[in-house]
Amino acid sequence: MSAPAGADPLVSAAGDRPRRAWIGWLALPAVLALVCLGLWLYVGSQPLDSIEARSLNASTISEAVVRHVQLTAVSTVLVVGLAVPLGILLTRPFTRRFRGALLTVANIGQAVPTIGVLALLAVAFLFLGFWSAVVGLVLYAVLPVLRNTMVGLEQVDPTVLEAGRGMGLSTGQVLRRLELPLAVPVILAGVRTALVINVGTATLAAYINGGGLGTLIVAGFSTNRFLVSLTGAVLTAVLALFVDHLAGVAEDVLRPKGL
């Protein structure tokens, strides 16, 4: 649509961008809300036996969702706190000799199936539950954030860094003021990937008494109640899409201006 007569087209275009952004940000949550509404109406229309009624009540479902979000949030915060500093460290020249060995160790977390990692933790340390699941999720999701941190820092134009040093910035100031801000989009993409991985993988926490939406899926399979498993699977998919959407919004908001 053309700008009104007498209006500056550049100003009008700039004014349209926030509106388009808000529409894009709200579209997917609206669709996911409709999916949840449809699931609620479908489950409510089905005759439930005593086993299904115990699993598909508001208290049980809300508890599973909250625990799933806790598993995802805590593990992702720990992943970021571990992988970003390690990624920065591995891009420094003095770590070149042992960089390959550390990356190999980080690769092990994704090479080994997650359920195997959880089982090994349970056997090795003799503990089950929330924190055992968190450790397994951290080991599995650390690689995307680590690699993206390294790639983001390594792709910064060396001439920009030289210009910063020429202006008298110290090594630490170059890192804080130039390298990290320019690497933010790539790092955020890695965090977004880790979030989605953790949402999906957290369903396996049910096997070691870690809670989450996986408890519904496992309960449905073990008792041959398809409706229970379907509810857990749909809610997990909705949560994964919603978390991915929030991470995308965060990428747009936190992206440095001009990138």
N, C-alpha and C positions, 0 to 999 in steps of 0.2 A: 504494500500500500504506500502510495506517495505521501510525502509530508504535506501538511496543510500550507496554503499559500501564506507566504511571509515567515514561515517557520524555518529554522535552520535544520536541514536534513540530517546533519551530523548529530545534533542534539537529540532529534527525534529518534534516530537509530540507537543512540546510547540509552535513551529512556526506554526503548522497547526491550533491550537486552535483559534487565532484571525481571521484566514481566515474563519473557520467554523462559528464563531460568526457573522462576517459581513454578510455572506450568509444568516444565519438565521434571522438577523435583517432586511435585505432588502427584503426578500421573501414576507412577508405579505403586506408591503406597495406597492410592485409591483402588487400584486393581487388586492388590493383595488383600485389602479389607473386604472386597467383594468375594474373593476366594474363601476367606475365613467365614464370612456370612453364609456362603453357599454350603460350606462344610458343616457349620452349625445347624442349618436348616435340614440338611440331609441326615445327620446323626439324630437330630430330634425327631425325625419322621420314622425312624426305625424302631421296632420293638427290641428293647435291650433286656438280655438276661442278667442275672445277678453279677456275673463276672464282668460283663461289659459295663454295667452300671457303676461298678467300683472303679473302673479305669477311666471312664468317660464322664466324670463329673467335674464341675468347675474347679474344685479344690485340687484334685489330682493333676489336672491339666495345667493349671496356673503354677503349681509347684514345680512341675517338670519343665515348663518354659523358663521360669526364673532360674532354676539350677542350670539349664542349658546356656542361658545368657551368662551366668556367672562363670561357667567353665570356659566359654569363648572369650569373655572379657579378660579374666585373670591370665589365661594362657597367652593371649595376644599381647598384653602389657609386658609380660615377662619375656616374650619373644623379642619385642621391640627393644626392651632394656638390655637384652643380651646381644642381639644381632647387629643393631646400629653401631654401638661402640666397637664391637669386634670388626664390623665392616670398615669402619674408619681406620682402625688399627692395621688391618690387612692391606690398606692402600698406601701405607707409609713405606718408604724405601727400605727401612731397616728390617721389615718383616718378610721381605721377598724370599728368603731362604726357607722359611717354614710355612709359607702361604699355602702351598699345595697340600701339605699334610693336614692343616686345619680344615681346608675345604673338603678333603676326603672324609674327615670325621663328621663334618656337617652333612655330607651326602648320605651317611649311614642311616640317619634318621628317616629319610624318605625311601631309602632302598629296602629297609625292613618293613614289612606290613605292620600297620599301627596296632592291630590286635595282638601281634607278636610282641611288640614293644611293651604294651600294657601287661601282657602275661608275664614277661620277663621281669618287669618291675615288681609285680606282685610276688613272684617267687623269690627274687633276689633280696628284696627289702621287707618282705612279709607284711606289707600293708596294702589295704584296698581303700577305695573310696575316692573322694574329691581330689585330694592332692596327688594321688597316684595317677589319676586321669590327667591332671594338669601337666605333670612332668612328661607324660607320653605325648600330649598335644604340643608342648614346647619343642620336644625333640623332632617331631614330625614337621612343624611349620617354621622352624628357624631358617631353613635354607633360602626360601624366596626373599625374605627380608635381608638376609646377609648378602646374597648375590646382587639384589637391586641396589643396596647401599654401595657396594663396590662399583657396580656399573655406573651408577649416578655420579659418583665422585671421579671416576676415571674418564668420563666423557666430557668433563668440564674443559673448555678450551684452554690450553696451556698459556696462550698469549694473555688471557684474562688474569691468570695467576701471576704471570710476570709483571703485568701492569700494577697489580696490587703490591707486589714486593717493591717495585720501583717507586711506589708512593710511600714507602716506609713501613708497610704493614709487617708485623711479625708472622711467623709460621702459624701460630695459633689464631691470629686475627684473620689471616687469609682463609683458614679453614672455616671459622665462624661466619665471616662476612661475605665470602665468595663461594667457596666450595659447597658448603652445606645448603645455602639458599638455592643455588643452581641445581643441586641434586635432589631437592625436595620432591618434585613430581615423580621421579623414578622411585625414590624411597617409598612414597605413599602408595604407588602401584604395588610394590612388594608387600606392604602392610595390608592392603586390600586383598591380595591373594591369600595371605596368611589367615585373615579373618574368615574368608569363605571356606578355606580348608578346615579351620578349627570348628566351624559350625557343623559341617558335614561329618567330620571325624569324631566329634563329641558324642555322637549317637552310640559309639562303641563303649563309652564309659559305663553304660548300663551293665556290661558283662563283668565289671569289677566293682559294682555297687557305687558307681560314681554319680548316678542319677542322670537327669536330663530327659529329653524326648525319646531317647533310645529305649527307655524303660517301657514306653507304650508299644514300640515296635516289637521288642523282645517278648513282652507279655502277650501281645496278639499272636505271635508265631507259636509261642510255647503252649497256649491254650486253644489254638486253632480259632481265634476270633479275628477275622479279616478286618472288621470295622475298626478295631482298636489299632491294629498295625497301620491301616490306611490313615487314621487320624494323626498318628505320630509322624508318618512319612510326609503328609501334606504340611503339617505345621513346621517340620524341619525344613522343607523346601521353601516355605513362605519366609521363615526366619532367615535362611541363607540369602534369599533374594533381597530381603529388606536390609540386612546388614551390608550386602554388597552395594545397595543403593545409597545407604548412609555414607559408606566409605567413598563412593563416587562424588557425593555432595561435598564431603570434606576435602577431596582432591581439588574440586573447583574453588572452594573457599580459601584453602591454604596455599594454593599455587601462587608463587610470587608474581606480581604484576609484570607484564611484558613477556611471560613465558607461555 
